[in-house]
C-alpha cells in the first residue's frame, strides 16, 4: 500500500540523516513546508527558509540544532503514516499552531511563507483547526463529485459560492467531525479523485450503484441556511469513510485505505 506522503511530497525522498548539516536541515524544513502547503517551492521560497535557518544558528546554535532534530523526528513520524485521516490531523495541528503563534505576534519568515501559501479563511481557536482556501475548494469539488455519483450535475457555480460563504462564516459552529474533514479536504479529495481516475468504466459504474448519500443532519443554530446545510452535510469524515470503504471493497487500484470515522 503506497504511503500517501509520497503523493504530497511529489515523489521526493525523505532526507533523514543526510550529511552536511545546514543543508540537511534545509532539506528537511523544505520537505515539511511542501507537505503543509501541498505545492512546490520556488528558489525565492528556499532562500527565505535558508535565511531563517542561518539566523537561528547564528543566534542560538544549540536551540537551532535541537529544533532541527525535532523537524527530523517529525518527518520520520509523518513518513510512517498511511491513514489519510491521521496525515490530515498532523498537518492541521501544525497549521493551527502556526496560525495561532502568528496571530499572537510571534513572527517567523517560514511560518509567514507557509500561511501565505495556504491562505487561511477561518480558524476555530477551541479546536485549533484552520480552514484554508485550498481545502475549501477541494471540499466543494468533493461534494460536487458525490452529487454526480447520484446522477446529478454536481454543484453549480452559484451553489459553490453560497456554500463557501456559509462555511467560512460558520466554521466554528460546525461539528468537530465536519471541521476536521473540511480542514483536510485537499488530502481527502486527492485520494478519492486519483482512485476514480484509475478505475475502469465498469468499476466506476459499480461505485455509483453502491454509493448512498448520508442522511442530512439538522443545521446548527447560528444562521446556516438548512437547504445549504443539506449539501454541506456530505462534508464529513463519515461521508469520506463511506466512500473509501466502497473503494476498499471494490479493489482494483491497489492504493486504498479503510477509513474509520473518529470524533475529534
C-alpha positions as CSV (number, residue, x, y, z in Angstrom):
1,X,0.0,0.0,0.0
2,X,1.6,3.3,-1.1
3,X,2.4,5.9,1.6
4,X,0.2,8.9,0.9
5,X,3.0,11.2,2.0
6,X,4.8,10.4,-1.3
7,X,1.9,11.9,-3.2
8,X,2.0,15.2,-1.3
9,X,5.8,15.4,-1.4
10,X,5.7,14.9,-5.1
11,X,8.0,11.8,-5.1
12,X,10.8,13.4,-3.1
13,X,12.9,11.2,-0.9
14,X,12.8,11.9,2.8
15,X,16.2,13.4,3.6
16,X,16.7,12.0,7.1
17,X,20.2,11.6,8.5
18,X,21.9,13.0,5.4
19,X,25.3,14.6,5.7
20,X,26.2,18.3,5.6
21,X,24.3,19.8,8.4
22,X,22.8,23.0,7.5
23,X,22.0,21.6,4.0
24,X,20.2,18.6,5.6
25,X,18.3,20.9,7.9
26,X,17.2,23.0,4.9
27,X,16.1,19.9,3.0
28,X,14.0,18.7,6.0
29,X,12.4,22.1,6.5
30,X,11.7,22.4,2.8
31,X,10.1,18.9,2.8
32,X,7.9,19.8,5.8
33,X,6.9,23.1,4.1
34,X,5.9,21.3,1.0
35,X,3.8,18.8,3.0
36,X,2.0,21.6,4.7
37,X,1.4,23.8,1.6
38,X,0.8,21.0,-0.9
39,X,2.9,22.6,-3.6
40,X,6.4,23.1,-4.9
41,X,8.8,25.7,-3.5
42,X,10.5,28.4,-5.7
43,X,14.1,29.4,-5.4
44,X,12.9,32.5,-3.6
45,X,11.0,30.4,-1.1
46,X,14.1,28.3,-0.4
47,X,16.1,31.5,0.2
48,X,13.5,32.5,2.9
49,X,13.9,29.1,4.6
50,X,17.7,29.2,4.4
51,X,18.0,32.7,5.7
52,X,15.9,31.9,8.8
53,X,17.9,28.8,9.5
54,X,21.2,30.7,9.2
55,X,19.8,33.4,11.5
56,X,18.7,30.8,14.1
57,X,22.1,29.1,14.1
58,X,23.9,32.4,14.5
59,X,21.6,33.5,17.4
60,X,21.3,30.2,19.3
61,X,23.3,27.2,17.8
62,X,22.1,24.7,20.4
63,X,18.5,25.7,20.1
64,X,18.6,25.6,16.3
65,X,20.2,22.2,16.3
66,X,17.5,21.0,18.8
67,X,14.8,22.4,16.5
68,X,16.4,20.7,13.5
69,X,16.3,17.3,15.3
70,X,12.6,17.8,16.1
71,X,11.8,18.5,12.5
72,X,13.7,15.4,11.5
73,X,11.8,13.3,14.0
74,X,8.5,14.8,12.9
75,X,9.3,13.9,9.3
76,X,10.1,10.3,10.3
77,X,6.7,10.1,12.1
78,X,4.9,11.6,9.1
79,X,6.6,9.1,6.7
80,X,5.3,6.2,8.8
81,X,1.6,7.3,8.5
82,X,-0.6,5.7,5.8
83,X,-4.1,6.7,7.0
84,X,-5.1,10.0,5.4
85,X,-7.1,11.0,8.4
86,X,-4.0,10.7,10.6
87,X,-1.9,12.6,8.0
88,X,-4.6,15.3,7.8
89,X,-4.7,15.6,11.6
90,X,-0.9,16.1,11.8
91,X,-1.0,18.7,9.1
92,X,-3.8,20.5,10.8
93,X,-2.2,20.5,14.2
94,X,0.9,22.2,12.7
95,X,-1.0,24.7,10.6
96,X,-3.3,25.6,13.6
97,X,-0.3,26.1,15.9
98,X,1.5,28.2,13.3
99,X,-1.6,30.4,12.7
100,X,-2.1,30.8,16.4
101,X,1.5,31.8,17.1
102,X,1.5,34.3,14.3
103,X,-1.8,35.8,15.5
104,X,-0.2,36.2,18.9
105,X,2.6,38.3,17.4
106,X,5.3,35.6,17.1
107,X,6.9,36.4,13.7
108,X,8.7,33.8,11.6
109,X,9.5,34.1,7.9
110,X,9.0,30.4,7.4
111,X,5.6,30.4,9.1
112,X,4.7,33.5,7.2
113,X,5.6,31.8,3.9
114,X,3.5,28.7,4.9
115,X,0.4,30.7,5.8
116,X,0.6,32.9,2.8
117,X,0.6,29.8,0.6
118,X,-2.3,28.0,2.3
119,X,-4.4,31.3,2.5
120,X,-6.3,30.9,5.8
121,X,-10.1,31.6,5.6
122,X,-11.3,30.7,9.0
123,X,-9.9,29.5,12.3
124,X,-11.5,27.7,15.3
125,X,-9.5,28.6,18.3
126,X,-11.1,25.9,20.5
127,X,-10.3,23.0,18.2
128,X,-7.3,24.8,16.7
129,X,-8.4,24.0,13.2
130,X,-7.6,26.2,10.3
131,X,-9.7,26.3,7.1
132,X,-7.6,27.1,4.1
133,X,-8.7,28.2,0.6
134,X,-7.2,25.0,-1.0
135,X,-9.1,22.8,1.5
136,X,-12.4,24.6,1.0
137,X,-12.0,24.4,-2.8
138,X,-11.3,20.7,-2.5
139,X,-14.3,20.1,-0.3
140,X,-16.5,21.8,-2.9
141,X,-15.1,19.6,-5.7
142,X,-15.6,16.5,-3.5
143,X,-19.3,17.4,-2.8
144,X,-19.9,18.1,-6.5
145,X,-18.4,14.7,-7.3
146,X,-20.7,13.0,-4.8
147,X,-23.6,14.8,-6.4
148,X,-22.6,13.4,-9.8
149,X,-22.3,9.9,-8.3
150,X,-26.0,10.2,-7.5
151,X,-26.8,11.1,-11.1
152,X,-26.9,14.9,-10.7
153,X,-25.0,17.6,-12.4
154,X,-22.8,18.5,-9.4
155,X,-22.6,21.9,-7.8
156,X,-23.4,25.0,-9.9
157,X,-21.1,28.0,-9.5
158,X,-23.8,29.8,-7.5
159,X,-24.3,26.8,-5.2
160,X,-20.5,26.5,-4.7
161,X,-20.2,30.2,-3.9
162,X,-23.1,30.1,-1.4
163,X,-21.7,27.0,0.4
164,X,-18.2,28.6,0.5
165,X,-19.6,31.7,2.1
166,X,-21.7,29.8,4.7
167,X,-18.7,27.5,5.6
168,X,-16.3,30.4,6.1
169,X,-18.9,32.4,8.2
170,X,-20.0,29.5,10.3
171,X,-16.8,27.4,10.5
172,X,-16.6,27.4,14.3
173,X,-20.3,26.4,14.6
174,X,-19.8,23.2,12.6
175,X,-19.4,19.8,14.3
176,X,-15.8,18.7,15.2
177,X,-16.3,15.9,12.6
178,X,-17.2,18.4,9.8
179,X,-14.4,20.8,10.7
180,X,-11.9,18.0,10.8
181,X,-12.9,16.9,7.3
182,X,-13.0,20.5,5.9
183,X,-9.6,21.2,7.3
184,X,-8.1,18.2,5.5
185,X,-10.3,18.2,2.4
186,X,-7.5,18.6,-0.1
187,X,-5.8,15.5,1.1
188,X,-9.1,13.5,1.2
189,X,-10.2,14.7,-2.3
190,X,-6.8,14.0,-3.9
191,X,-7.0,10.4,-2.6
192,X,-10.6,9.9,-3.9
193,X,-10.0,11.6,-7.3
194,X,-6.9,9.6,-8.0
195,X,-8.7,6.4,-7.3
196,X,-11.6,7.4,-9.5
197,X,-9.3,8.2,-12.4
198,X,-7.6,4.8,-12.2
199,X,-10.8,2.8,-12.2
200,X,-12.3,1.2,-15.3
201,X,-15.7,2.3,-16.6
202,X,-17.2,-0.9,-15.0
203,X,-15.7,-0.1,-11.6
204,X,-16.9,3.5,-11.8
205,X,-20.4,2.2,-12.6
206,X,-20.3,-0.1,-9.6
207,X,-19.2,2.7,-7.4
208,X,-22.2,4.8,-8.5
209,X,-24.6,1.9,-7.7
210,X,-23.1,1.3,-4.2
211,X,-22.9,4.9,-3.1
212,X,-25.6,6.0,-0.7
213,X,-25.6,9.7,0.4
214,X,-25.6,10.3,4.2
215,X,-28.8,11.3,6.0
216,X,-28.6,15.1,6.4
217,X,-28.3,16.3,10.0
218,X,-30.2,19.2,11.4
219,X,-28.4,22.5,10.6
220,X,-26.7,24.0,13.7
221,X,-28.1,27.2,15.2
222,X,-26.5,30.4,14.1
223,X,-27.5,31.3,10.6
224,X,-26.7,28.4,8.3
225,X,-29.4,28.0,5.7
226,X,-31.0,24.5,6.0
227,X,-31.0,23.9,2.3
228,X,-27.3,24.8,2.1
229,X,-26.5,22.6,5.1
230,X,-28.1,19.6,3.3
231,X,-25.4,19.9,0.7
232,X,-22.7,20.6,3.4
233,X,-23.7,17.5,5.3
234,X,-21.6,15.4,2.9
235,X,-18.5,17.3,4.1
236,X,-17.7,14.9,7.0
237,X,-15.4,12.1,7.9
238,X,-18.3,9.7,8.0
239,X,-19.1,10.5,4.4
240,X,-15.5,10.1,3.4
241,X,-15.4,6.8,5.3
242,X,-18.4,5.5,3.3
243,X,-16.6,6.5,0.0
244,X,-13.3,4.9,1.0
245,X,-14.9,1.7,2.2
246,X,-16.6,1.3,-1.1
247,X,-13.3,1.7,-2.9
248,X,-11.7,-0.8,-0.5
249,X,-14.4,-3.4,-1.1
250,X,-14.2,-3.0,-4.9
251,X,-10.5,-3.5,-5.2
252,X,-8.6,-2.8,-8.4
253,X,-6.1,0.0,-8.0
254,X,-4.1,-1.3,-5.1
255,X,-3.9,2.1,-3.4
256,X,-6.6,2.1,-0.7
257,X,-7.2,2.9,2.9
258,X,-10.1,1.8,5.1
259,X,-11.1,5.0,7.0
260,X,-12.8,4.7,10.4
261,X,-14.7,7.8,11.4
262,X,-13.4,9.4,14.5
263,X,-14.5,12.1,16.9
264,X,-12.1,15.0,17.0
